[in-house]
Amino acid sequence: MIKVMSLHEQLIRKIEAILGTKVVFAGGDEQGISGEYPESIRLGEGVLLFKDKALTPRERALLEALMPPLFEEDLSLEVFFSGGRLPGKIRQSLEFPLKIWWLESEEGIEDAMAFFRTMFPEDSLLKKDSRTLVVLKAVQDPQEYSVTDIHSDLEATVFEDIAVFVSQPLTSQEEMPAGLEVIRSLRAIHGILNRTPKIYEFDKMLLSGIFHHSLGSEEGGSVKKVLSLAPPLSLEEELMHTAREFLFCNLNVTDTANKLFIHRNTLIYRLGRIKSLTGYDIRNFLEAVNFYSLSLYQEFKQNP
C-alpha cells in the first residue's frame, strides 16, 4: 500500500531534517514519551516534542512563532489521527468500536454539523475546514439507521450535495491511523469513479479497494494479470450508463427503468444489446459480477 503523507507529516519531516533530530506531535497526551523528548513546544491541544536536541533560543522563538497557526485544531486532524492520539476532550468521550465518517461539501459543512448535533448528539464532531467534517460515530446496528438512510436524510435536510466516506470499524484509539488510511483510499476511489450518490463505505467498496490498491502498484498483482487477458468492454456511453444503473439498482428492471425514465421494453432491449456486444448477460448475477469487475478494471486503468 502506498502511504500518502499529510501536509503536517511532511512539515514534521522537514523540521527533523533541519534540526537533525526526531520530532513527534502528540495530541495532548505526551505521557510515556516525554522522557525521551526533553524539548517541547505546546500547540493548543497538542505538543511538539524534540528528541536529543536542545533548542537554541533562536530556534525556539522561530518555531513558537511559526508552528501554532499551522496546528490549529481545525487543521490538525490528520496529525492527530496519524499519531493515534486525539485531543483530550474528544478522547474522553469516544465509545469504541467506532467508525470515522468523513464528509465533504463544496457548499460548506455548517448545516451538516447542525444535522449531526441534532440527530446524533452523542457523536464527536471535528471540523477539519470549511468544507470537511469528521464524525467519530459509534458502531450501531446497521438495520437501525444505515449510512444510506443518514446520507439521504442529510441531503434532504441541508439541500446540499455531500460526499460521505466511512472507515472500517475501529476498536481502539491506536487503530485511528489505519482508519485514516482507509478514508484516504476511499477519497481517491471517489476521484476516479465519482459515483452518485456519493457514499463510499469501506465494507461496501471492497472490490473497488482491491482494484485501486492492486493497479496502483507497479506489478499490479494477480488482479491485473487476469483482467488484462479479458477483451475490453467497448460500449457507447448510453449503454455503459444503462449497465451501471442496472447494477446499482440490484438488477431490478422496473427500478432501473424508472431511474432512467425509460420504458421497461427499452431497458430490456438495451440489456440485450449489451449482451450481444460484450457477451455478458448482466441479468445473471455471476455474469454481472464479471462485467462489473472488468468495468472497474478499465476505469482504474484509465485513471491511475
Summary of the structure (lengths in Angstrom):
residues: 304
radius of gyration: 23.5
end to end distance: 14.2
largest distance: 78.9
contacts: 865
relative contact order: 0.08
helix: 52%
strand: 14%
